[in-house]
Amino acid sequence: MDRVLIIGAGAAGSVVAKKCAMDRETFKHIHLASRRIESCEKVASETVTPIEISQVDADDVEATAALIEQVKPDLVINMALPYQDLPIMDACLEAGANYMDTANYEPREEAKFEYKWQWAYQDRFREAGLTAILGCGFDPGMTNIYCAYAQQEGLFDEIEYIDIVDCNAGDHGKTFATNFNPEINLREVTQDGKYWKNGDWIEIPALSIRTMIDYPEVGPTMSYLIYHEEEESLVKHIKGLKQIRFWMTFGDEYIKHLDVFKSIGLIGLEPIKHKGMDIIPIEFLRDLLPVPSTLAEGYTGKTSIGVILRGTKDGQPVTKMIYNVSDHAKTNEEVGAQAVSYTTGVPPVSGAKMFFDGVWSGTGVFNVEQFPAKPFLEDVSERGLPFHVKDVSANDQAALFDVDT
Ligand SMILES: NC(=O)c1ccc[n+]([C@@H]2O[C@H](COP(=O)([O-])OP(=O)(O)OC[C@H]3O[C@@H](n4cnc5c(N)ncnc54)[C@H](OP(=O)(O)O)[C@@H]3O)[C@@H](O)[C@H]2O)c1
């Protein structure tokens, strides 16, 4: 296995294509397709070895299946938007290809993301003898694999509490910009929050719980409890779990803009009339905001993302943090991308390598924590995302552990 078709030539998809093109021993044939051929041409002009490109509208199952039949990939890596997950999975089934993505399906008409739509493909992928690997970015992706590593390598006998902690302490110099697709990002952070405790999902108003978290190489930063999709699969796959929460940092400027956008209806999904035309407010706002792939130049600072795990080992309480720190300027120097795109785009390359080598195998639909974690983490460390494991004392994260949820 050595043929890959990447769909989506945006901020993160360009990183996947560029990193694959640096490893021709693994990826002998690389094909990049996207809605606009110009996006592919730009990426192809920047890869270190030549790649093939095509235009495709991945909402169109027949067109995507025809492309898959023409390219004959061993794996399709979906780096387009969550809206395209189901059509691309349908096209893979029709044309007989394996599938991977970095974000779970979202219906356009409702800001809601759940695995149920993609998990429902289990029987169809299994019967077709194909593999679908879900959520192989950073979060979801690396964060799931950090938890799996702690469980599989015996760092704990039982992991009881998981806090996924995501800090971008970077400065892109813009008044307001999102680090990945603005429409998807704004839908995610303006939803009500949710966390899981003792078997129940507990809903909270959006951004209503916050605390200081001490991030490696960044320091204490205000972090907000939001819902994130990997919580749904980790609840199923980590044994002994009592609670899982997800925290993300937002600066005051970001929150201020978000409040204004929300209060005047700019995040709305329902069409409004403008000069006789139907306009969806969030799509209009998306088109006003900077495209994430344009943020890389001059971006300074670091991302610091990981998991804080509390549980037991040999009858004793244990707390550990597993994390990666990436530097925006360094990732830009390497592949012309800011660190959020880089940390999203490198894991699918390692995931593809695991799949090609048979280290990750099986037919059906899988979340990444169901596969061996250690070989993946060794591979991804060499490709640019090293991980660290450190012991955490109660004092180190006192504010986080004090939050009453
Ligand atoms: N797991 C993680 O850690 C993580 C983190 C960040 C983002 N993500 C996910 O990564 C994905 C890409 O994010 P991004 O920041 O790279 O966004 P982006 O820069 O907006 O890129 C998305 C790309 O998708 C392409 N696209 C959109 N609709 C398409 C269609 N119908 N057919 C074919 N291509 C289509 C666009 O193509 P054109 O340029 O050709 O129009 C665009 O370049 C999203 O699903 C996002 O949720 C995951």
The ligand as a Gaussian input file, in Angstrom:
#p B3LYP/6-31G(d) Opt

LIG

0 1
 N       -8.725000      17.294000      14.585000
 C       -8.140000      18.470000      14.603000
 O       -7.212000      18.683000      15.378000
 C       -8.583000      19.549000      13.681000
 C       -8.109000      20.859000      13.892000
 C       -8.425000      21.850000      12.958000
 C       -9.225000      21.544000      11.858000
 N       -9.705000      20.267000      11.711000
 C      -10.543000      19.918000      10.554000
 O       -9.720000      19.934000       9.397000
 C      -10.516000      20.230000       8.260000
 C       -9.850000      21.299000       7.420000
 O       -9.695000      22.472000       8.190000
 P       -8.849000      23.707000       7.629000
 O       -8.501000      24.590000       8.744000
 O       -7.778000      23.197000       6.720000
 O       -9.976000      24.451000       6.774000
 P       -9.834000      25.244000       5.387000
 O       -8.539000      25.935000       5.305000
 O      -11.088000      26.027000       5.254000
 O       -9.804000      24.066000       4.309000
 C      -10.908000      23.318000       3.959000
 C      -10.749000      22.952000       2.500000
 O      -11.857000      22.113000       2.157000
 C      -12.112000      22.316000       0.803000
 N      -13.515000      22.037000       0.515000
 C      -14.607000      22.626000       1.063000
 N      -15.723000      22.128000       0.513000
 C      -15.323000      21.204000      -0.396000
 C      -15.995000      20.355000      -1.275000
 N      -17.337000      20.358000      -1.350000
 N      -15.263000      19.551000      -2.076000
 C      -13.916000      19.539000      -2.030000
 N      -13.213000      20.323000      -1.208000
 C      -13.907000      21.141000      -0.394000
 C      -11.823000      23.772000       0.519000
 O      -11.354000      23.730000      -0.787000
 P      -11.012000      24.924000      -1.801000
 O       -9.885000      25.679000      -1.180000
 O      -10.601000      24.157000      -2.995000
 O      -12.258000      25.739000      -1.952000
 C      -10.800000      24.149000       1.568000
 O       -9.529000      24.348000       1.021000
 C      -11.900000      20.619000       8.811000
 O      -12.765000      19.513000       8.727000
 C      -11.630000      20.935000      10.256000
 O      -12.755000      20.729000      11.077000
 C       -9.383000      19.269000      12.582000

